[in-house]
Amino acid sequence: MPTETPRAQDVLKTYLTRIGYHGEPEPGLATLTELTRLHLAAFPYGNLDVQLGRRVTRDPGHAFRKIVEEGRAGWCFEYNGPFASMLEALGFRVLHLAGAVMREAAGDRMIGNHLTPVVVLDRLYLADPAMGIPDPVPLAPGPIEMGWRRYSLQRTADGWWRFRNHPGAVPPSFDFAPGVDDPALLDRQNDVLQSDPASPFVRNALVQRHFPDRMESLADRIHSIVDASGERVAELSTLNDYGRVLRENFGLLVPELVALWARVSMAPDNAFVRGVDEAA
């Protein structure tokens, strides 16, 4: 393991303990695979802070405290940010790419709405737990099977990579390209996604959690479970039901639950449920 300052060593130890990693990690594919799976299993994804009017930053230290130490949900900039930082602390070389969720439908204005980590090993590997991808994906076109999940990766006409998500998963696709790694653009998109009234993250509350046998989502009042047998959907009708699902299915205790329920109860037509969200 590379030499770190005592503080960095403490942070890394806290992270590895929190996700349940045992042993001495070495920067290789086996370690990357295990860390990706453990990170995905340990933390829920979500935009509840945006719904509650809290400022969300791209600072990885703030995200580390929020997600790793406090056990709260975060969206892609927070979810993938500490993950990429921990990989770098372990000696991995990570590209922090400005990805583009739903660029396929909405064009280049989507670039930078997703932080896409790509790891440099013997070749390039997409390592993106915020998208619910449990294993690193080598950059090669074709179908991808991970247990019950079915993905694909393809090259676009302009040379970008397009990842197509599992049926029923949100979002349907996202694009990325090695070399497109503009931090200022990521910062601007982070601001827009939490302030623009048209942003699905402003309009609707989303929480997701991925398990080996299923994916669970809570989009406002719609609770869905996707697994090998298909999708099951239920609409929650009470504050108690909403709080119970957040607690039991996503591991989240929200002190502002009453205020959050008031928002989700009055939310407009849900962009995430319709599958037309334009950011992540």
Secondary structure as UniProt FT lines:
FT   HELIX           6..19
FT   HELIX           29..42
FT   STRAND          45..46
FT   HELIX           48..51
FT   TURN            52..53
FT   HELIX           60..63
FT   HELIX           64..69
FT   HELIX           76..89
FT   TURN            90..91
FT   STRAND          93..101
FT   HELIX           103..106
FT   HELIX           107..110
FT   TURN            111..112
FT   STRAND          114..120
FT   STRAND          124..126
FT   HELIX           129..131
FT   STRAND          137..138
FT   STRAND          142..146
FT   TURN            147..148
FT   STRAND          149..155
FT   TURN            157..158
FT   STRAND          161..164
FT   TURN            167..168
FT   STRAND          173..176
FT   TURN            178..179
FT   HELIX           183..193
FT   TURN            194..195
FT   TURN            197..198
FT   HELIX           200..203
FT   STRAND          206..211
FT   TURN            212..213
FT   STRAND          214..219
FT   TURN            220..221
FT   STRAND          222..227
FT   TURN            228..229
FT   STRAND          230..235
FT   HELIX           239..250
FT   TURN            255..256
FT   HELIX           257..265
FT   HELIX           271..274
//
